[in-house]
Amino acid sequence: MTHRRYRVKYPVLPPGHYRFEVRARGQGGAWGPLLGFDLEVHPPWWGTVWGRLLDVLLLGAGVAGMVRWRARRLRRRNAELEALVLARTTEPGWARERVAQTEKLSAMGQLLARLSHEINNPLTAIHNNLTPVSEYFEQMNEVLRRYREWLGTRPEQAPEAERLWREEDLDFVLEDLPEALDSMRSASEGIRSIQADLRAFLRGERPQLIPDDLDEVVRDTAELVRRTLPAGVRLKVECGGVPRLLLHRGQLGQVLHNLVRNAVDAVGAEGEVRVQTAVREGGVELRVADSGPGVPVELRKRIFEPFFTTKDVGQGSRLGLAICRQIIEENHGGVFELDERVERGACFVVRLPLTPARNEPSEKHSSAVTHPTAGA
């Protein structure tokens, strides 16, 4: 028999039911009987079902407290904003000034956006025509130089000179060169017109309308666009001999250019764009129609909204039709709309009065406006 005590420790024994058994023997003696007892290891309180339920309750209480705190904060912030709005709306002078400033900045933004968009069109025309014009001049200079050498000393070389003339296709060069120069001249006039609009806006002036030929504006704009048309797109112009009326040549040209370019984009690689002018119901009507897919019904009410577009990202001005409507209706007293009766393609209609009721300049103003335009 011994009085010595032994200890057994299991520091990480997981919860569960266990049985502890032990056997002893003396020195050189036999093993005694196996003795043991059952025991149960209980989990800590936080690992019990009640502990987990308490964790869930605490988490729910925390979330509810956060929601209530956020709701009180939002109510307090709303009250502050309402008080601020009430305080500012009780100052009519300040409110009128703020509204006027906002409208002026909005108009400035639209004008600058139109300037940024429209300036690319004439600049593109100028850029595209500079290279062929330079080549035409080089060809003409070379041919004329060789003509001088041949015809001065060898009159018998006249057949060779004629061959060279045909080889360089100078007949086409002499025919196309004036058209290219006219296109560049029209583009430069468009830039100057936009700059004049910007100056007038900054000075608080309205665009001055002068008597002009709408058919001539249509033909000039069509020639400007025709030089950059895809091979499969046909542009037809049908002028109805409309009388002269009060208009802003630069702005009408911008409207027509936007409509024609949109029509060309709509028809794609192959199709037809038709521009028509006529006198109907005591006014002048300008129609731009295309053979493209047309405007979907669900989008027809939105196409005149600023920043709305059906084109891909990076294409279009996103302000074209909105600016067109502003120019026609506000500056010319006309009507600009989509003809929804057309079954195929899209058709935009511009109606202008023969005698606008406003913006009619006097003779003095007409000469003042015409003079810088003629010098463009």
C-alpha positions as CSV (number, residue, x, y, z in Angstrom):
1,M,0.0,0.0,0.0
2,T,1.2,3.5,-0.8
3,H,0.1,6.9,0.3
4,R,1.6,8.7,-2.7
5,R,-0.8,10.8,-4.8
6,Y,-0.8,11.1,-8.6
7,R,-2.4,13.8,-10.7
8,V,-3.5,13.6,-14.4
9,K,-4.2,16.8,-16.4
10,Y,-6.0,17.2,-19.7
11,P,-5.8,20.9,-20.4
12,V,-7.5,20.9,-23.9
13,L,-10.0,18.1,-23.4
14,P,-13.1,18.9,-25.6
15,P,-16.6,18.7,-24.1
16,G,-18.1,15.3,-24.0
17,H,-18.6,12.1,-21.9
18,Y,-15.4,10.2,-20.8
19,R,-14.4,7.2,-18.5
20,F,-11.2,7.3,-16.4
21,E,-9.7,3.9,-15.6
22,V,-6.5,3.0,-13.6
23,R,-4.7,-0.2,-12.5
24,A,-1.9,-0.5,-9.9
25,R,0.6,-3.1,-8.7
26,G,3.3,-3.5,-6.1
27,Q,7.0,-4.0,-6.6
28,G,7.3,-7.3,-8.5
29,G,3.7,-8.0,-7.8
30,A,0.8,-8.7,-10.1
31,W,-1.5,-6.0,-11.5
32,G,-4.5,-5.3,-9.5
33,P,-8.1,-5.0,-10.7
34,L,-9.1,-2.3,-13.2
35,L,-10.8,0.6,-11.4
36,G,-12.5,3.6,-13.1
37,F,-15.3,6.1,-13.0
38,D,-17.4,8.1,-15.6
39,L,-17.1,11.8,-16.0
40,E,-18.5,14.6,-18.3
41,V,-16.7,17.7,-19.5
42,H,-19.1,20.6,-19.9
43,P,-18.5,23.4,-22.5
44,P,-17.9,27.0,-21.3
45,W,-21.0,29.2,-20.9
46,W,-20.4,31.1,-24.1
47,G,-20.4,27.9,-26.1
48,T,-23.8,26.8,-24.9
49,V,-27.0,27.3,-26.7
50,W,-28.0,30.0,-24.2
51,G,-24.6,31.7,-24.7
52,R,-25.1,31.7,-28.5
53,L,-28.7,33.0,-28.1
54,L,-27.3,35.8,-26.0
55,D,-24.8,36.7,-28.7
56,V,-27.6,36.9,-31.3
57,L,-29.7,39.1,-29.0
58,L,-26.7,41.4,-28.4
59,L,-26.0,41.6,-32.1
60,G,-29.6,42.4,-32.9
61,A,-29.7,45.0,-30.2
62,G,-26.6,46.6,-31.6
63,V,-28.0,46.7,-35.2
64,A,-31.3,48.2,-33.9
65,G,-29.4,50.8,-31.9
66,M,-27.4,51.7,-35.0
67,V,-30.5,52.0,-37.1
68,R,-32.2,54.2,-34.5
69,W,-29.1,56.4,-34.3
70,R,-29.0,56.8,-38.1
71,A,-32.7,57.6,-38.3
72,R,-32.3,60.3,-35.6
73,R,-29.3,61.7,-37.4
74,L,-31.2,61.8,-40.8
75,R,-34.2,63.5,-39.2
76,R,-31.9,66.1,-37.6
77,R,-30.1,66.6,-40.9
78,N,-33.5,67.0,-42.8
79,A,-34.6,69.5,-40.3
80,E,-31.5,71.5,-40.8
81,L,-31.9,71.4,-44.6
82,E,-35.5,72.4,-44.4
83,A,-34.6,75.3,-42.1
84,L,-31.8,76.3,-44.6
85,V,-34.2,76.2,-47.6
86,L,-36.8,78.1,-45.7
87,A,-34.3,80.8,-44.7
88,R,-33.1,81.2,-48.3
89,T,-36.6,81.2,-49.9
90,T,-37.6,84.1,-47.6
91,E,-35.0,86.2,-49.4
92,P,-36.7,87.0,-52.8
93,G,-33.9,89.3,-54.0
94,W,-31.3,86.7,-53.4
95,A,-33.4,84.0,-54.9
96,R,-34.0,85.9,-58.1
97,E,-30.4,86.7,-58.5
98,R,-29.4,83.1,-58.0
99,V,-32.0,81.8,-60.5
100,A,-30.8,84.4,-63.1
101,Q,-27.2,83.4,-62.5
102,T,-28.1,79.8,-62.9
103,E,-30.0,80.3,-66.1
104,K,-27.1,82.4,-67.5
105,L,-24.6,79.7,-66.7
106,S,-26.8,77.1,-68.2
107,A,-27.2,79.1,-71.4
108,M,-23.4,79.7,-71.5
109,G,-22.8,75.9,-71.1
110,Q,-25.1,75.1,-74.0
111,L,-23.5,77.7,-76.2
112,L,-20.0,76.6,-75.4
113,A,-21.0,73.0,-75.9
114,R,-22.4,73.9,-79.4
115,L,-19.2,75.8,-80.1
116,S,-17.1,72.8,-79.1
117,H,-19.2,70.5,-81.3
118,E,-19.8,72.6,-84.3
119,I,-16.3,73.9,-84.6
120,N,-15.1,70.3,-85.4
121,N,-17.3,70.1,-88.5
122,P,-15.8,73.1,-90.4
123,L,-12.3,72.4,-89.2
124,T,-12.6,68.8,-90.5
125,A,-13.7,70.1,-93.9
126,I,-10.8,72.5,-94.0
127,H,-8.3,69.8,-93.0
128,N,-9.7,67.3,-95.5
129,N,-9.4,69.7,-98.4
130,L,-6.0,71.2,-97.7
131,T,-4.1,68.1,-98.8
132,P,-5.8,67.6,-102.2
133,V,-5.6,71.4,-102.8
134,S,-1.9,71.3,-102.2
135,E,-1.5,68.4,-104.5
136,Y,-3.5,70.1,-107.2
137,F,-1.3,73.1,-107.1
138,E,1.9,71.0,-107.2
139,Q,0.5,69.1,-110.3
140,M,-0.5,72.3,-112.0
141,N,2.9,74.0,-111.3
142,E,4.8,71.0,-112.6
143,V,2.7,70.8,-115.8
144,L,2.8,74.5,-116.5
145,R,6.6,74.5,-115.9
146,R,7.1,71.7,-118.4
147,Y,4.7,73.4,-120.8
148,R,6.8,76.5,-120.7
149,E,9.9,74.5,-121.5
150,W,8.4,72.5,-124.3
151,L,6.3,75.1,-126.0
152,G,9.1,77.7,-125.8
153,T,11.7,75.7,-127.6
154,R,9.9,72.7,-129.2
155,P,6.5,73.5,-130.6
156,E,6.5,70.0,-132.0
157,Q,6.1,68.7,-128.4
158,A,2.5,69.9,-128.3
159,P,1.1,66.3,-128.5
160,E,3.3,65.3,-125.5
161,A,2.0,68.3,-123.6
162,E,-1.6,67.2,-124.3
163,R,-0.7,63.7,-123.1
164,L,0.7,65.0,-119.9
165,W,-2.5,67.1,-119.4
166,R,-4.6,64.0,-119.7
167,E,-2.3,61.9,-117.6
168,E,-2.4,64.4,-114.7
169,D,-6.2,64.7,-115.1
170,L,-6.0,68.5,-115.0
171,D,-9.5,68.8,-116.3
172,F,-10.8,67.3,-113.1
173,V,-8.3,69.3,-111.0
174,L,-9.5,72.6,-112.5
175,E,-13.1,71.6,-111.9
176,D,-12.7,70.3,-108.4
177,L,-10.4,73.0,-107.1
178,P,-13.0,75.8,-107.0
179,E,-15.4,73.5,-105.2
180,A,-12.7,72.7,-102.6
181,L,-12.0,76.3,-102.0
182,D,-15.7,77.1,-101.7
183,S,-16.0,74.3,-99.2
184,M,-13.2,75.7,-97.1
185,R,-14.6,79.2,-97.4
186,S,-18.0,78.1,-96.2
187,A,-16.4,76.3,-93.3
188,S,-14.5,79.3,-92.2
189,E,-17.6,81.4,-92.4
190,G,-19.3,78.9,-90.1
191,I,-16.5,79.3,-87.6
192,R,-16.8,83.1,-87.7
193,S,-20.6,82.8,-87.3
194,I,-20.2,80.8,-84.2
195,Q,-17.7,83.2,-82.8
196,A,-20.0,86.1,-83.5
197,D,-22.8,84.3,-81.6
198,L,-20.5,83.9,-78.7
199,R,-19.6,87.6,-78.7
200,A,-23.2,88.5,-79.0
201,F,-24.1,86.3,-76.0
202,L,-21.4,87.7,-73.8
203,R,-22.6,91.2,-74.7
204,G,-26.2,90.3,-73.9
205,E,-27.4,90.7,-77.5
206,R,-29.8,88.5,-79.5
207,P,-28.8,87.1,-82.9
208,Q,-29.7,89.5,-85.7
209,L,-31.8,88.2,-88.6
210,I,-31.2,89.6,-92.0
211,P,-32.9,88.8,-95.4
212,D,-31.1,85.9,-97.0
213,D,-31.6,83.0,-99.4
214,L,-32.5,79.7,-97.6
215,D,-31.9,77.7,-100.8
216,E,-28.4,79.0,-101.1
217,V,-27.7,78.0,-97.5
218,V,-29.0,74.5,-98.2
219,R,-26.9,74.1,-101.3
220,D,-23.7,75.4,-99.6
221,T,-24.2,73.1,-96.6
222,A,-25.0,70.1,-98.9
223,E,-21.7,70.7,-100.8
224,L,-19.8,70.9,-97.5
225,V,-21.2,67.5,-96.4
226,R,-21.1,65.8,-99.8
227,R,-17.3,65.8,-99.9
228,T,-17.2,63.5,-96.9
229,L,-20.0,61.1,-97.7
230,P,-19.5,57.3,-97.8
231,A,-19.4,55.9,-101.3
232,G,-22.8,54.2,-100.9
233,V,-24.7,57.2,-99.5
234,R,-26.6,59.5,-101.9
235,L,-27.5,63.1,-101.0
236,K,-30.3,64.6,-103.0
237,V,-31.2,68.4,-102.7
238,E,-34.5,69.7,-104.0
239,C,-34.8,73.4,-103.6
240,G,-38.3,74.8,-104.2
241,G,-37.3,78.3,-105.0
242,V,-38.4,79.8,-101.7
243,P,-38.3,83.6,-101.4
244,R,-35.8,85.5,-99.3
245,L,-36.7,85.6,-95.6
246,L,-35.2,86.9,-92.4
247,L,-32.7,84.4,-91.0
248,H,-29.3,83.9,-89.4
249,R,-27.2,82.2,-92.1
250,G,-24.7,80.7,-89.7
251,Q,-27.2,79.2,-87.3
252,L,-29.4,77.8,-90.1
253,G,-26.3,76.2,-91.6
254,Q,-25.5,74.6,-88.3
255,V,-29.0,73.2,-87.9
256,L,-29.0,71.8,-91.4
257,H,-25.4,70.4,-91.1
258,N,-26.4,68.6,-87.8
259,L,-29.5,67.1,-89.4
260,V,-27.7,65.9,-92.5
261,R,-24.9,64.4,-90.6
262,N,-27.3,62.6,-88.3
263,A,-29.1,61.3,-91.4
264,V,-25.9,60.1,-92.9
265,D,-25.0,58.3,-89.7
266,A,-28.5,56.7,-89.6
267,V,-28.3,55.2,-93.1
268,G,-24.9,53.7,-92.5
269,A,-22.8,52.6,-95.5
270,E,-25.6,52.7,-98.0
271,G,-28.8,54.7,-98.3
272,E,-30.3,58.0,-99.3
273,V,-30.6,61.4,-97.6
274,R,-33.0,64.0,-99.1
275,V,-33.1,67.7,-98.4
276,Q,-36.1,69.7,-99.6
277,T,-37.3,73.3,-99.3
278,A,-40.8,74.5,-100.2
279,V,-43.4,77.2,-99.4
280,R,-46.4,75.7,-97.6
281,E,-49.2,77.3,-95.6
282,G,-47.7,80.8,-95.7
283,G,-44.3,79.8,-94.5
284,V,-41.1,78.1,-95.6
285,E,-40.6,74.4,-94.9
286,L,-37.3,72.6,-94.8
287,R,-37.3,68.8,-94.7
288,V,-34.4,66.4,-94.1
289,A,-35.3,62.8,-94.6
290,D,-33.3,59.6,-94.7
291,S,-33.8,55.9,-95.6
292,G,-32.4,54.6,-92.3
293,P,-34.2,52.6,-89.6
294,G,-36.0,55.7,-88.1
295,V,-36.5,56.7,-84.5
296,P,-38.1,54.1,-82.2
297,V,-41.5,55.1,-80.9
298,E,-40.3,54.9,-77.3
299,L,-37.5,57.4,-77.9
300,R,-39.4,60.0,-80.0
301,K,-40.3,62.1,-76.9
302,R,-36.7,62.2,-75.6
303,I,-34.6,62.9,-78.7
304,F,-34.9,66.7,-78.1
305,E,-33.7,66.5,-74.5
306,P,-30.2,67.9,-73.8
307,F,-27.5,65.2,-73.3
308,F,-29.8,62.5,-74.7
309,T,-28.3,60.4,-77.5
310,T,-28.9,57.1,-79.2
311,K,-25.3,56.9,-80.4
312,D,-22.4,54.9,-78.9
313,V,-20.1,56.5,-76.3
314,G,-17.7,59.0,-77.9
315,Q,-20.0,59.6,-80.9
316,G,-22.3,62.6,-81.5
317,S,-22.6,65.9,-79.7
318,R,-25.3,64.8,-77.2
319,L,-26.7,68.4,-77.7
320,G,-27.4,68.5,-81.4
321,L,-31.2,68.3,-81.6
322,A,-31.7,70.3,-78.5
323,I,-29.6,73.1,-79.9
324,C,-31.4,72.8,-83.2
325,R,-34.8,73.3,-81.6
326,Q,-33.5,76.2,-79.6
327,I,-32.1,78.0,-82.7
328,I,-35.3,77.4,-84.8
329,E,-37.9,78.2,-82.1
330,E,-36.3,80.8,-79.9
331,N,-34.1,82.7,-82.4
332,H,-36.2,82.3,-85.6
333,G,-39.7,82.0,-84.3
334,G,-40.2,78.8,-86.2
335,V,-41.1,75.1,-85.5
336,F,-38.8,72.2,-85.3
337,E,-40.2,68.7,-85.1
338,L,-40.0,65.0,-86.1
339,D,-42.6,64.0,-88.7
340,E,-44.0,60.9,-87.2
341,R,-46.2,60.2,-90.2
342,V,-43.2,59.0,-92.2
343,E,-43.3,55.2,-92.3
344,R,-39.7,54.5,-93.3
345,G,-36.7,56.3,-92.0
346,A,-36.7,59.6,-90.1
347,C,-37.8,63.0,-91.4
348,F,-37.2,66.2,-89.5
349,V,-39.2,69.3,-90.4
350,V,-38.2,73.0,-90.0
351,R,-40.9,75.6,-90.5
352,L,-40.0,79.2,-90.7
353,P,-42.3,82.2,-91.0
354,L,-41.9,84.4,-94.1
355,T,-42.3,87.5,-91.9
356,P,-41.0,86.8,-88.4
357,A,-42.8,88.8,-85.7
358,R,-39.6,89.5,-83.8
359,N,-35.9,89.9,-84.2
360,E,-36.5,91.9,-87.4
361,P,-33.5,94.2,-87.7
362,S,-33.6,97.6,-89.2
363,E,-31.7,98.5,-92.3
364,K,-28.9,99.9,-90.2
365,H,-28.6,96.7,-88.3
366,S,-28.9,94.6,-91.5
367,S,-25.9,96.4,-93.0
368,A,-23.9,96.1,-89.8
369,V,-24.4,92.3,-89.7
370,T,-23.9,91.7,-93.4
371,H,-20.6,93.5,-93.6
372,P,-18.6,91.2,-91.4
373,T,-20.2,88.1,-92.9
374,A,-19.3,89.2,-96.4
375,G,-15.7,89.6,-95.4
376,A,-15.5,86.0,-94.0
